[in-house]
């Protein structure tokens, strides 16, 4: 079992930055690929970014966030991060982190086994 707790959301003006964190329980964090997803009101949950469990730390990003968002992980702290720069109102959503054992960088929510409760990000224009 893995428990995930997101933090770092909030209200920011367009053009600003936020860094989300996702703290994971368990001693096998390094064995889990991690992903970030988001869901805006009235919309389906969509993929944002993912990082593989392997030491290479291969990453994958949605086209809408490439060049603006960066996913990273610190296995010594059992934490995955999402650095979000140049935010715009279209980035407003609840952001969720997710984990999949020995996974890659899938953008499909169904491939992830564990989910956090989400953190709200609101970008004002």
Backbone atoms as SQL, in Angstrom:
CREATE TABLE atoms (id INTEGER PRIMARY KEY, chain TEXT, resi INTEGER, resn TEXT, atom TEXT, x REAL, y REAL, z REAL);
INSERT INTO atoms VALUES
  (1, 'A', 1, 'UNK', 'N', 0.829, -1.193, 0.000),
  (2, 'A', 1, 'UNK', 'CA', 0.000, 0.000, 0.000),
  (3, 'A', 1, 'UNK', 'C', 0.863, 1.243, 0.000),
  (4, 'A', 2, 'UNK', 'N', 0.443, 2.209, -0.765),
  (5, 'A', 2, 'UNK', 'CA', 1.123, 3.500, -0.819),
  (6, 'A', 2, 'UNK', 'C', 0.082, 4.579, -0.560),
  (7, 'A', 3, 'UNK', 'N', 0.395, 5.478, 0.345),
  (8, 'A', 3, 'UNK', 'CA', -0.461, 6.627, 0.587),
  (9, 'A', 3, 'UNK', 'C', 0.228, 7.875, 0.084),
  (10, 'A', 4, 'UNK', 'N', -0.532, 8.689, -0.608),
  (11, 'A', 4, 'UNK', 'CA', 0.024, 9.878, -1.255),
  (12, 'A', 4, 'UNK', 'C', -0.672, 11.123, -0.720),
  (13, 'A', 5, 'UNK', 'N', 0.107, 12.137, -0.397),
  (14, 'A', 5, 'UNK', 'CA', -0.450, 13.392, 0.118),
  (15, 'A', 5, 'UNK', 'C', 0.161, 14.555, -0.648),
  (16, 'A', 6, 'UNK', 'N', -0.690, 15.272, -1.381),
  (17, 'A', 6, 'UNK', 'CA', -0.231, 16.428, -2.153),
  (18, 'A', 6, 'UNK', 'C', -0.265, 17.703, -1.300),
  (19, 'A', 7, 'UNK', 'N', 0.588, 18.635, -1.653),
  (20, 'A', 7, 'UNK', 'CA', 0.591, 19.950, -1.019),
  (21, 'A', 7, 'UNK', 'C', 1.188, 20.956, -1.990),
  (22, 'A', 8, 'UNK', 'N', 1.031, 22.224, -1.655),
  (23, 'A', 8, 'UNK', 'CA', 1.649, 23.273, -2.455),
  (24, 'A', 8, 'UNK', 'C', 0.715, 24.027, -3.378),
  (25, 'A', 9, 'UNK', 'N', -0.531, 23.601, -3.442),
  (26, 'A', 9, 'UNK', 'CA', -1.487, 24.319, -4.276),
  (27, 'A', 9, 'UNK', 'C', -1.836, 25.671, -3.691),
  (28, 'A', 10, 'UNK', 'N', -2.552, 26.457, -4.472),
  (29, 'A', 10, 'UNK', 'CA', -2.956, 27.771, -3.999),
  (30, 'A', 10, 'UNK', 'C', -3.411, 28.650, -5.129),
  (31, 'A', 11, 'UNK', 'N', -3.507, 29.947, -4.816),
  (32, 'A', 11, 'UNK', 'CA', -3.933, 30.954, -5.780),
  (33, 'A', 11, 'UNK', 'C', -2.704, 31.730, -6.266),
  (34, 'A', 12, 'UNK', 'N', -2.577, 31.862, -7.560),
  (35, 'A', 12, 'UNK', 'CA', -1.434, 32.572, -8.132),
  (36, 'A', 12, 'UNK', 'C', -1.907, 33.358, -9.349),
  (37, 'A', 13, 'UNK', 'N', -1.250, 34.454, -9.622),
  (38, 'A', 13, 'UNK', 'CA', -1.587, 35.245, -10.803),
  (39, 'A', 13, 'UNK', 'C', -0.985, 34.627, -12.052),
  (40, 'A', 14, 'UNK', 'N', -1.603, 34.911, -13.161),
  (41, 'A', 14, 'UNK', 'CA', -1.090, 34.429, -14.441),
  (42, 'A', 14, 'UNK', 'C', 0.365, 34.864, -14.613),
  (43, 'A', 15, 'UNK', 'N', 1.173, 33.940, -15.099),
  (44, 'A', 15, 'UNK', 'CA', 2.591, 34.194, -15.249),
  (45, 'A', 15, 'UNK', 'C', 3.419, 33.772, -14.054),
  (46, 'A', 16, 'UNK', 'N', 2.751, 33.453, -12.968),
  (47, 'A', 16, 'UNK', 'CA', 3.441, 33.057, -11.754),
  (48, 'A', 16, 'UNK', 'C', 3.829, 31.592, -11.729),
  (49, 'A', 17, 'UNK', 'N', 4.368, 31.173, -10.593),
  (50, 'A', 17, 'UNK', 'CA', 4.868, 29.807, -10.425),
  (51, 'A', 17, 'UNK', 'C', 4.364, 29.204, -9.126),
  (52, 'A', 18, 'UNK', 'N', 4.272, 27.892, -9.131),
  (53, 'A', 18, 'UNK', 'CA', 3.980, 27.110, -7.938),
  (54, 'A', 18, 'UNK', 'C', 4.773, 25.820, -8.014),
  (55, 'A', 19, 'UNK', 'N', 5.080, 25.272, -6.859),
  (56, 'A', 19, 'UNK', 'CA', 5.684, 23.944, -6.816),
  (57, 'A', 19, 'UNK', 'C', 4.812, 23.047, -5.954),
  (58, 'A', 20, 'UNK', 'N', 4.315, 21.996, -6.587),
  (59, 'A', 20, 'UNK', 'CA', 3.530, 20.999, -5.886),
  (60, 'A', 20, 'UNK', 'C', 4.440, 19.890, -5.379),
  (61, 'A', 21, 'UNK', 'N', 4.084, 19.354, -4.225),
  (62, 'A', 21, 'UNK', 'CA', 4.805, 18.217, -3.664),
  (63, 'A', 21, 'UNK', 'C', 3.827, 17.088, -3.416),
  (64, 'A', 22, 'UNK', 'N', 4.330, 15.884, -3.504),
  (65, 'A', 22, 'UNK', 'CA', 3.526, 14.700, -3.206),
  (66, 'A', 22, 'UNK', 'C', 4.389, 13.779, -2.357),
  (67, 'A', 23, 'UNK', 'N', 4.016, 13.653, -1.106),
  (68, 'A', 23, 'UNK', 'CA', 4.758, 12.808, -0.183),
  (69, 'A', 23, 'UNK', 'C', 4.124, 11.430, -0.137),
  (70, 'A', 24, 'UNK', 'N', 4.959, 10.413, -0.249),
  (71, 'A', 24, 'UNK', 'CA', 4.478, 9.042, -0.275),
  (72, 'A', 24, 'UNK', 'C', 4.917, 8.292, 0.971),
  (73, 'A', 25, 'UNK', 'N', 4.032, 7.435, 1.452),
  (74, 'A', 25, 'UNK', 'CA', 4.393, 6.564, 2.563),
  (75, 'A', 25, 'UNK', 'C', 5.025, 5.298, 2.023),
  (76, 'A', 26, 'UNK', 'N', 5.631, 4.525, 2.872),
  (77, 'A', 26, 'UNK', 'CA', 6.174, 3.254, 2.439),
  (78, 'A', 26, 'UNK', 'C', 7.655, 3.321, 2.135),
  (79, 'A', 27, 'UNK', 'N', 8.299, 2.174, 2.243),
  (80, 'A', 27, 'UNK', 'CA', 9.750, 2.112, 2.056),
  (81, 'A', 27, 'UNK', 'C', 10.150, 1.770, 0.632),
  (82, 'A', 28, 'UNK', 'N', 9.169, 1.570, -0.246),
  (83, 'A', 28, 'UNK', 'CA', 9.492, 1.155, -1.604),
  (84, 'A', 28, 'UNK', 'C', 9.151, 2.236, -2.609),
  (85, 'A', 29, 'UNK', 'N', 9.217, 3.481, -2.184),
  (86, 'A', 29, 'UNK', 'CA', 8.857, 4.590, -3.068),
  (87, 'A', 29, 'UNK', 'C', 9.641, 4.552, -4.364),
  (88, 'A', 30, 'UNK', 'N', 10.908, 4.184, -4.272),
  (89, 'A', 30, 'UNK', 'CA', 11.759, 4.188, -5.464),
  (90, 'A', 30, 'UNK', 'C', 11.315, 3.171, -6.497),
  (91, 'A', 31, 'UNK', 'N', 10.446, 2.241, -6.114),
  (92, 'A', 31, 'UNK', 'CA', 9.947, 1.227, -7.042),
  (93, 'A', 31, 'UNK', 'C', 8.701, 1.684, -7.799),
  (94, 'A', 32, 'UNK', 'N', 8.242, 2.892, -7.532),
  (95, 'A', 32, 'UNK', 'CA', 7.002, 3.360, -8.130),
  (96, 'A', 32, 'UNK', 'C', 7.271, 4.479, -9.129),
  (97, 'A', 33, 'UNK', 'N', 6.688, 4.327, -10.309),
  (98, 'A', 33, 'UNK', 'CA', 6.611, 5.458, -11.205),
  (99, 'A', 33, 'UNK', 'C', 5.551, 6.418, -10.662),
  (100, 'A', 34, 'UNK', 'N', 5.775, 7.689, -10.873),
  (101, 'A', 34, 'UNK', 'CA', 4.882, 8.700, -10.325),
  (102, 'A', 34, 'UNK', 'C', 4.343, 9.586, -11.445),
  (103, 'A', 35, 'UNK', 'N', 3.081, 9.961, -11.293),
  (104, 'A', 35, 'UNK', 'CA', 2.468, 10.832, -12.280),
  (105, 'A', 35, 'UNK', 'C', 1.687, 11.953, -11.631),
  (106, 'A', 36, 'UNK', 'N', 1.520, 13.019, -12.375),
  (107, 'A', 36, 'UNK', 'CA', 0.641, 14.116, -11.988),
  (108, 'A', 36, 'UNK', 'C', -0.476, 14.223, -13.019),
  (109, 'A', 37, 'UNK', 'N', -1.687, 14.364, -12.507),
  (110, 'A', 37, 'UNK', 'CA', -2.866, 14.562, -13.329),
  (111, 'A', 37, 'UNK', 'C', -3.613, 15.782, -12.804),
  (112, 'A', 38, 'UNK', 'N', -4.540, 16.284, -13.597),
  (113, 'A', 38, 'UNK', 'CA', -5.355, 17.393, -13.123),
  (114, 'A', 38, 'UNK', 'C', -6.774, 17.259, -13.650),
  (115, 'A', 39, 'UNK', 'N', -7.687, 17.878, -12.917),
  (116, 'A', 39, 'UNK', 'CA', -9.088, 17.837, -13.316),
  (117, 'A', 39, 'UNK', 'C', -9.724, 19.176, -13.031),
  (118, 'A', 40, 'UNK', 'N', -10.190, 19.797, -14.093),
  (119, 'A', 40, 'UNK', 'CA', -10.894, 21.068, -13.971),
  (120, 'A', 40, 'UNK', 'C', -12.395, 20.793, -13.859),
  (121, 'A', 41, 'UNK', 'N', -13.164, 21.720, -13.306),
  (122, 'A', 41, 'UNK', 'CA', -14.615, 21.512, -13.168),
  (123, 'A', 41, 'UNK', 'C', -15.272, 21.193, -14.501),
  (124, 'A', 42, 'UNK', 'N', -16.058, 20.137, -14.514),
  (125, 'A', 42, 'UNK', 'CA', -16.777, 19.758, -15.715),
  (126, 'A', 42, 'UNK', 'C', -15.949, 19.071, -16.767),
  (127, 'A', 43, 'UNK', 'N', -14.690, 18.786, -16.460),
  (128, 'A', 43, 'UNK', 'CA', -13.816, 18.136, -17.434),
  (129, 'A', 43, 'UNK', 'C', -13.290, 16.818, -16.882),
  (130, 'A', 44, 'UNK', 'N', -12.821, 15.991, -17.786),
  (131, 'A', 44, 'UNK', 'CA', -12.237, 14.724, -17.377),
  (132, 'A', 44, 'UNK', 'C', -10.831, 14.941, -16.813),
  (133, 'A', 45, 'UNK', 'N', -10.397, 13.977, -16.024),
  (134, 'A', 45, 'UNK', 'CA', -9.040, 14.036, -15.494),
  (135, 'A', 45, 'UNK', 'C', -8.060, 13.883, -16.640),
  (136, 'A', 46, 'UNK', 'N', -7.047, 14.733, -16.673),
  (137, 'A', 46, 'UNK', 'CA', -6.086, 14.687, -17.772),
  (138, 'A', 46, 'UNK', 'C', -4.661, 14.562, -17.252),
  (139, 'A', 47, 'UNK', 'N', -3.855, 13.936, -18.063),
  (140, 'A', 47, 'UNK', 'CA', -2.446, 13.712, -17.755),
  (141, 'A', 47, 'UNK', 'C', -1.675, 15.026, -17.805),
  (142, 'A', 48, 'UNK', 'N', -0.738, 15.179, -16.868),
  (143, 'A', 48, 'UNK', 'CA', 0.135, 16.346, -16.856),
  (144, 'A', 48, 'UNK', 'C', 1.591, 15.937, -17.071),
  (145, 'A', 49, 'UNK', 'N', 2.096, 15.044, -16.215),
  (146, 'A', 49, 'UNK', 'CA', 3.499, 14.660, -16.294),
  (147, 'A', 49, 'UNK', 'C', 3.703, 13.350, -15.548),
  (148, 'A', 50, 'UNK', 'N', 4.780, 12.637, -15.906),
  (149, 'A', 50, 'UNK', 'CA', 5.103, 11.383, -15.232),
  (150, 'A', 50, 'UNK', 'C', 6.609, 11.185, -15.235),
  (151, 'A', 51, 'UNK', 'N', 7.061, 10.417, -14.257),
  (152, 'A', 51, 'UNK', 'CA', 8.482, 10.092, -14.155),
  (153, 'A', 51, 'UNK', 'C', 8.598, 8.628, -13.791),
  (154, 'A', 52, 'UNK', 'N', 9.495, 7.921, -14.463),
  (155, 'A', 52, 'UNK', 'CA', 9.618, 6.500, -14.265),
  (156, 'A', 52, 'UNK', 'C', 10.270, 6.166, -12.935),
  (157, 'A', 53, 'UNK', 'N', 10.137, 4.900, -12.518),
  (158, 'A', 53, 'UNK', 'CA', 10.731, 4.489, -11.254),
  (159, 'A', 53, 'UNK', 'C', 12.237, 4.281, -11.384),
  (160, 'A', 54, 'UNK', 'N', 12.711, 4.064, -12.574),
  (161, 'A', 54, 'UNK', 'CA', 14.116, 3.731, -12.772),
  (162, 'A', 54, 'UNK', 'C', 15.004, 4.919, -12.435),
  (163, 'A', 55, 'UNK', 'N', 16.251, 4.603, -12.140),
  (164, 'A', 55, 'UNK', 'CA', 17.194, 5.635, -11.747),
  (165, 'A', 55, 'UNK', 'C', 17.420, 6.652, -12.849),
  (166, 'A', 56, 'UNK', 'N', 17.136, 6.230, -14.092),
  (167, 'A', 56, 'UNK', 'CA', 17.285, 7.178, -15.201),
  (168, 'A', 56, 'UNK', 'C', 16.306, 8.331, -15.077),
  (169, 'A', 57, 'UNK', 'N', 15.167, 8.068, -14.428),
  (170, 'A', 57, 'UNK', 'CA', 14.195, 9.122, -14.214),
  (171, 'A', 57, 'UNK', 'C', 13.622, 9.693, -15.487),
  (172, 'A', 58, 'UNK', 'N', 13.374, 8.839, -16.477),
  (173, 'A', 58, 'UNK', 'CA', 12.763, 9.328, -17.716),
  (174, 'A', 58, 'UNK', 'C', 11.433, 10.001, -17.420),
  (175, 'A', 59, 'UNK', 'N', 11.145, 11.041, -18.168),
  (176, 'A', 59, 'UNK', 'CA', 9.934, 11.822, -17.932),
  (177, 'A', 59, 'UNK', 'C', 9.069, 11.904, -19.181),
  (178, 'A', 60, 'UNK', 'N', 7.831, 12.269, -18.969),
  (179, 'A', 60, 'UNK', 'CA', 6.863, 12.439, -20.050),
  (180, 'A', 60, 'UNK', 'C', 5.945, 13.594, -19.654),
  (181, 'A', 61, 'UNK', 'N', 5.597, 14.427, -20.615),
  (182, 'A', 61, 'UNK', 'CA', 4.757, 15.592, -20.343),
  (183, 'A', 61, 'UNK', 'C', 3.627, 15.701, -21.359),
  (184, 'A', 62, 'UNK', 'N', 2.516, 16.236, -20.896),
  (185, 'A', 62, 'UNK', 'CA', 1.461, 16.610, -21.819),
  (186, 'A', 62, 'UNK', 'C', 1.943, 17.795, -22.654),
  (187, 'A', 63, 'UNK', 'N', 1.498, 17.851, -23.882),
  (188, 'A', 63, 'UNK', 'CA', 1.930, 18.936, -24.766),
  (189, 'A', 63, 'UNK', 'C', 1.598, 20.305, -24.177),
  (190, 'A', 64, 'UNK', 'N', 0.506, 20.378, -23.466),
  (191, 'A', 64, 'UNK', 'CA', 0.048, 21.671, -22.944),
  (192, 'A', 64, 'UNK', 'C', 0.958, 22.244, -21.863),
  (193, 'A', 65, 'UNK', 'N', 1.818, 21.404, -21.279),
  (194, 'A', 65, 'UNK', 'CA', 2.672, 21.886, -20.195),
  (195, 'A', 65, 'UNK', 'C', 4.166, 21.788, -20.533),
  (196, 'A', 66, 'UNK', 'N', 4.507, 21.233, -21.659),
  (197, 'A', 66, 'UNK', 'CA', 5.913, 21.095, -22.034),
  (198, 'A', 66, 'UNK', 'C', 6.599, 22.454, -22.058),
  (199, 'A', 67, 'UNK', 'N', 7.768, 22.492, -21.455),
  (200, 'A', 67, 'UNK', 'CA', 8.527, 23.728, -21.415),
  (201, 'A', 67, 'UNK', 'C', 8.138, 24.643, -20.266),
  (202, 'A', 68, 'UNK', 'N', 7.034, 24.337, -19.586),
  (203, 'A', 68, 'UNK', 'CA', 6.591, 25.161, -18.452),
  (204, 'A', 68, 'UNK', 'C', 6.638, 24.393, -17.131),
  (205, 'A', 69, 'UNK', 'N', 6.329, 23.103, -17.164),
  (206, 'A', 69, 'UNK', 'CA', 6.280, 22.284, -15.969),
  (207, 'A', 69, 'UNK', 'C', 7.461, 21.317, -15.958),
  (208, 'A', 70, 'UNK', 'N', 7.923, 20.999, -14.758),
  (209, 'A', 70, 'UNK', 'CA', 9.001, 20.028, -14.597),
  (210, 'A', 70, 'UNK', 'C', 8.662, 19.083, -13.461),
  (211, 'A', 71, 'UNK', 'N', 8.700, 17.788, -13.750),
  (212, 'A', 71, 'UNK', 'CA', 8.482, 16.782, -12.719),
  (213, 'A', 71, 'UNK', 'C', 9.839, 16.257, -12.262),
  (214, 'A', 72, 'UNK', 'N', 9.960, 16.027, -10.970),
  (215, 'A', 72, 'UNK', 'CA', 11.193, 15.475, -10.423),
  (216, 'A', 72, 'UNK', 'C', 10.848, 14.664, -9.183),
  (217, 'A', 73, 'UNK', 'N', 11.807, 13.878, -8.728),
  (218, 'A', 73, 'UNK', 'CA', 11.572, 13.064, -7.548),
  (219, 'A', 73, 'UNK', 'C', 12.813, 13.032, -6.683),
  (220, 'A', 74, 'UNK', 'N', 12.600, 12.898, -5.397),
  (221, 'A', 74, 'UNK', 'CA', 13.689, 12.731, -4.439),
  (222, 'A', 74, 'UNK', 'C', 13.369, 11.466, -3.660),
  (223, 'A', 75, 'UNK', 'N', 14.018, 10.376, -4.024),
  (224, 'A', 75, 'UNK', 'CA', 13.714, 9.094, -3.389),
  (225, 'A', 75, 'UNK', 'C', 14.163, 9.061, -1.930),
  (226, 'A', 76, 'UNK', 'N', 15.084, 9.926, -1.542),
  (227, 'A', 76, 'UNK', 'CA', 15.506, 9.968, -0.136),
  (228, 'A', 76, 'UNK', 'C', 14.435, 10.596, 0.742),
  (229, 'A', 77, 'UNK', 'N', 13.549, 11.366, 0.118),
  (230, 'A', 77, 'UNK', 'CA', 12.463, 12.023, 0.854),
  (231, 'A', 77, 'UNK', 'C', 11.096, 11.445, 0.515),
  (232, 'A', 78, 'UNK', 'N', 11.083, 10.400, -0.317),
  (233, 'A', 78, 'UNK', 'CA', 9.804, 9.793, -0.736),
  (234, 'A', 78, 'UNK', 'C', 8.846, 10.849, -1.285),
  (235, 'A', 79, 'UNK', 'N', 9.376, 11.735, -2.105),
  (236, 'A', 79, 'UNK', 'CA', 8.577, 12.868, -2.577),
  (237, 'A', 79, 'UNK', 'C', 8.779, 13.083, -4.069),
  (238, 'A', 80, 'UNK', 'N', 7.693, 13.401, -4.740),
  (239, 'A', 80, 'UNK', 'CA', 7.744, 13.811, -6.133),
  (240, 'A', 80, 'UNK', 'C', 7.242, 15.252, -6.212),
  (241, 'A', 81, 'UNK', 'N', 7.831, 16.005, -7.107),
  (242, 'A', 81, 'UNK', 'CA', 7.524, 17.425, -7.228),
  (243, 'A', 81, 'UNK', 'C', 7.005, 17.748, -8.628),
  (244, 'A', 82, 'UNK', 'N', 6.244, 18.821, -8.695),
  (245, 'A', 82, 'UNK', 'CA', 5.840, 19.372, -9.984),
  (246, 'A', 82, 'UNK', 'C', 6.071, 20.873, -9.918),
  (247, 'A', 83, 'UNK', 'N', 7.132, 21.319, -10.577),
  (248, 'A', 83, 'UNK', 'CA', 7.416, 22.744, -10.664),
  (249, 'A', 83, 'UNK', 'C', 6.633, 23.312, -11.835),
  (250, 'A', 84, 'UNK', 'N', 5.807, 24.305, -11.553),
  (251, 'A', 84, 'UNK', 'CA', 4.929, 24.874, -12.573),
  (252, 'A', 84, 'UNK', 'C', 5.263, 26.345, -12.763),
  (253, 'A', 85, 'UNK', 'N', 5.720, 26.684, -13.951),
  (254, 'A', 85, 'UNK', 'CA', 6.073, 28.055, -14.285),
  (255, 'A', 85, 'UNK', 'C', 5.156, 28.588, -15.382),
  (256, 'A', 86, 'UNK', 'N', 5.154, 29.886, -15.524),
  (257, 'A', 86, 'UNK', 'CA', 4.356, 30.544, -16.574),
  (258, 'A', 86, 'UNK', 'C', 2.917, 30.047, -16.557),
  (259, 'A', 87, 'UNK', 'N', 2.349, 30.029, -15.386),
  (260, 'A', 87, 'UNK', 'CA', 0.986, 29.524, -15.242),
  (261, 'A', 87, 'UNK', 'C', -0.014, 30.441, -15.925),
  (262, 'A', 88, 'UNK', 'N', -1.065, 29.843, -16.450),
  (263, 'A', 88, 'UNK', 'CA', -2.146, 30.602, -17.060),
  (264, 'A', 88, 'UNK', 'C', -3.483, 30.079, -16.533),
  (265, 'A', 89, 'UNK', 'N', -4.557, 30.826, -16.728),
  (266, 'A', 89, 'UNK', 'CA', -5.846, 30.414, -16.154),
  (267, 'A', 89, 'UNK', 'C', -6.300, 29.018, -16.576),
  (268, 'A', 90, 'UNK', 'N', -5.852, 28.575, -17.758),
  (269, 'A', 90, 'UNK', 'CA', -6.232, 27.233, -18.218),
  (270, 'A', 90, 'UNK', 'C', -5.595, 26.127, -17.386),
  (271, 'A', 91, 'UNK', 'N', -4.627, 26.466, -16.552),
  (272, 'A', 91, 'UNK', 'CA', -4.000, 25.491, -15.667),
  (273, 'A', 91, 'UNK', 'C', -4.785, 25.309, -14.372),
  (274, 'A', 92, 'UNK', 'N', -5.826, 26.077, -14.173),
  (275, 'A', 92, 'UNK', 'CA', -6.646, 25.961, -12.972),
  (276, 'A', 92, 'UNK', 'C', -7.318, 24.595, -12.923),
  (277, 'A', 93, 'UNK', 'N', -7.102, 23.884, -11.817),
  (278, 'A', 93, 'UNK', 'CA', -7.643, 22.535, -11.669),
  (279, 'A', 93, 'UNK', 'C', -7.256, 21.993, -10.301),
  (280, 'A', 94, 'UNK', 'N', -7.831, 20.853, -9.971),
  (281, 'A', 94, 'UNK', 'CA', -7.329, 20.067, -8.845),
  (282, 'A', 94, 'UNK', 'C', -6.242, 19.151, -9.396),
  (283, 'A', 95, 'UNK', 'N', -5.091, 19.197, -8.775),
  (284, 'A', 95, 'UNK', 'CA', -3.949, 18.397, -9.221),
  (285, 'A', 95, 'UNK', 'C', -3.787, 17.189, -8.314),
  (286, 'A', 96, 'UNK', 'N', -3.642, 16.030, -8.934),
  (287, 'A', 96, 'UNK', 'CA', -3.515, 14.775, -8.225),
  (288, 'A', 96, 'UNK', 'C', -2.174, 14.125, -8.561),
  (289, 'A', 97, 'UNK', 'N', -1.544, 13.512, -7.578),
  (290, 'A', 97, 'UNK', 'CA', -0.412, 12.657, -7.896),
  (291, 'A', 97, 'UNK', 'C', -0.867, 11.207, -7.814),
  (292, 'A', 98, 'UNK', 'N', -0.154, 10.362, -8.521),
  (293, 'A', 98, 'UNK', 'CA', -0.523, 8.960, -8.625),
  (294, 'A', 98, 'UNK', 'C', 0.736, 8.117, -8.720),
  (295, 'A', 99, 'UNK', 'N', 0.611, 6.845, -8.331),
  (296, 'A', 99, 'UNK', 'CA', 1.760, 5.944, -8.319),
  (297, 'A', 99, 'UNK', 'C', 1.404, 4.627, -8.985),
  (298, 'A', 100, 'UNK', 'N', 2.382, 4.080, -9.706),
  (299, 'A', 100, 'UNK', 'CA', 2.226, 2.750, -10.274),
  (300, 'A', 100, 'UNK', 'C', 3.520, 1.985, -10.049),
  (301, 'A', 101, 'UNK', 'N', 3.377, 0.758, -9.553),
  (302, 'A', 101, 'UNK', 'CA', 4.553, -0.042, -9.224),
  (303, 'A', 101, 'UNK', 'C', 5.325, -0.413, -10.485),
  (304, 'A', 102, 'UNK', 'N', 6.619, -0.148, -10.456),
  (305, 'A', 102, 'UNK', 'CA', 7.537, -0.490, -11.545),
  (306, 'A', 102, 'UNK', 'C', 7.023, 0.004, -12.899),
  (307, 'A', 103, 'UNK', 'N', 6.380, 1.145, -12.876),
  (308, 'A', 103, 'UNK', 'CA', 5.776, 1.654, -14.086),
  (309, 'A', 103, 'UNK', 'C', 6.705, 2.531, -14.910),
  (310, 'A', 104, 'UNK', 'N', 6.200, 2.906, -16.074),
  (311, 'A', 104, 'UNK', 'CA', 6.912, 3.810, -16.947),
  (312, 'A', 104, 'UNK', 'C', 6.357, 5.205, -16.815),
  (313, 'A', 105, 'UNK', 'N', 6.130, 5.832, -17.935),
  (314, 'A', 105, 'UNK', 'CA', 5.653, 7.217, -17.912),
  (315, 'A', 105, 'UNK', 'C', 4.299, 7.327, -18.595),
  (316, 'A', 106, 'UNK', 'N', 3.446, 6.373, -18.285),
  (317, 'A', 106, 'UNK', 'CA', 2.132, 6.336, -18.920),
  (318, 'A', 106, 'UNK', 'C', 1.310, 7.572, -18.591),
  (319, 'A', 107, 'UNK', 'N', 0.534, 7.991, -19.559),
  (320, 'A', 107, 'UNK', 'CA', -0.394, 9.103, -19.357),
  (321, 'A', 107, 'UNK', 'C', -1.820, 8.638, -19.125),
  (322, 'A', 108, 'UNK', 'N', -2.021, 7.337, -18.975),
  (323, 'A', 108, 'UNK', 'CA', -3.359, 6.782, -18.781),
  (324, 'A', 108, 'UNK', 'C', -3.658, 6.639, -17.291),
  (325, 'A', 109, 'UNK', 'N', -4.695, 7.275, -16.800),
  (326, 'A', 109, 'UNK', 'CA', -5.022, 7.157, -15.370),
  (327, 'A', 109, 'UNK', 'C', -5.230, 5.710, -14.925),
  (328, 'A', 110, 'UNK', 'N', -5.745, 4.869, -15.803),
  (329, 'A', 110, 'UNK', 'CA', -6.066, 3.491, -15.430),
  (330, 'A', 110, 'UNK', 'C', -4.829, 2.665, -15.100),
  (331, 'A', 111, 'UNK', 'N', -3.653, 3.133, -15.485),
  (332, 'A', 111, 'UNK', 'CA', -2.438, 2.359, -15.212),
  (333, 'A', 111, 'UNK', 'C', -1.857, 2.636, -13.836),
  (334, 'A', 112, 'UNK', 'N', -2.431, 3.595, -13.125),
  (335, 'A', 112, 'UNK', 'CA', -1.924, 3.965, -11.806),
  (336, 'A', 112, 'UNK', 'C', -2.761, 3.304, -10.709),
  (337, 'A', 113, 'UNK', 'N', -2.058, 2.819, -9.697),
  (338, 'A', 113, 'UNK', 'CA', -2.698, 2.036, -8.655),
  (339, 'A', 113, 'UNK', 'C', -3.143, 2.875, -7.453),
  (340, 'A', 114, 'UNK', 'N', -2.421, 3.946, -7.190),
  (341, 'A', 114, 'UNK', 'CA', -2.670, 4.731, -5.995),
  (342, 'A', 114, 'UNK', 'C', -2.787, 6.204, -6.364),
  (343, 'A', 115, 'UNK', 'N', -3.671, 6.895, -5.624),
  (344, 'A', 115, 'UNK', 'CA', -3.948, 8.307, -5.889),
  (345, 'A', 115, 'UNK', 'C', -3.976, 9.102, -4.591),
  (346, 'A', 116, 'UNK', 'N', -3.539, 10.344, -4.693),
  (347, 'A', 116, 'UNK', 'CA', -3.689, 11.260, -3.583),
  (348, 'A', 116, 'UNK', 'C', -5.058, 11.908, -3.600),
  (349, 'A', 117, 'UNK', 'N', -5.287, 12.794, -2.635),
  (350, 'A', 117, 'UNK', 'CA', -6.602, 13.429, -2.493),
  (351, 'A', 117, 'UNK', 'C', -6.725, 14.690, -3.334),
  (352, 'A', 118, 'UNK', 'N', -5.614, 15.188, -3.838),
  (353, 'A', 118, 'UNK', 'CA', -5.638, 16.353, -4.714),
  (354, 'A', 118, 'UNK', 'C', -5.358, 17.649, -3.989),
  (355, 'A', 119, 'UNK', 'N', -4.837, 18.616, -4.747),
  (356, 'A', 119, 'UNK', 'CA', -4.605, 19.953, -4.228),
  (357, 'A', 119, 'UNK', 'C', -5.058, 20.963, -5.278),
  (358, 'A', 120, 'UNK', 'N', -5.738, 22.002, -4.840),
  (359, 'A', 120, 'UNK', 'CA', -6.328, 22.960, -5.758),
  (360, 'A', 120, 'UNK', 'C', -5.289, 23.980, -6.210),
  (361, 'A', 121, 'UNK', 'N', -5.244, 24.191, -7.513),
  (362, 'A', 121, 'UNK', 'CA', -4.427, 25.253, -8.099),
  (363, 'A', 121, 'UNK', 'C', -5.370, 26.192, -8.848),
  (364, 'A', 122, 'UNK', 'N', -5.329, 27.456, -8.502),
  (365, 'A', 122, 'UNK', 'CA', -6.162, 28.453, -9.154),
  (366, 'A', 122, 'UNK', 'C', -5.265, 29.562, -9.691),
  (367, 'A', 123, 'UNK', 'N', -5.388, 29.830, -10.984),
  (368, 'A', 123, 'UNK', 'CA', -4.590, 30.861, -11.628),
  (369, 'A', 123, 'UNK', 'C', -5.530, 31.981, -12.064),
  (370, 'A', 124, 'UNK', 'N', -5.304, 33.161, -11.542),
  (371, 'A', 124, 'UNK', 'CA', -6.154, 34.301, -11.875),
  (372, 'A', 124, 'UNK', 'C', -5.557, 35.080, -13.041),
  (373, 'A', 125, 'UNK', 'N', -6.442, 35.661, -13.825),
  (374, 'A', 125, 'UNK', 'CA', -5.986, 36.424, -15.000),
  (375, 'A', 125, 'UNK', 'C', -5.734, 37.881, -14.657);
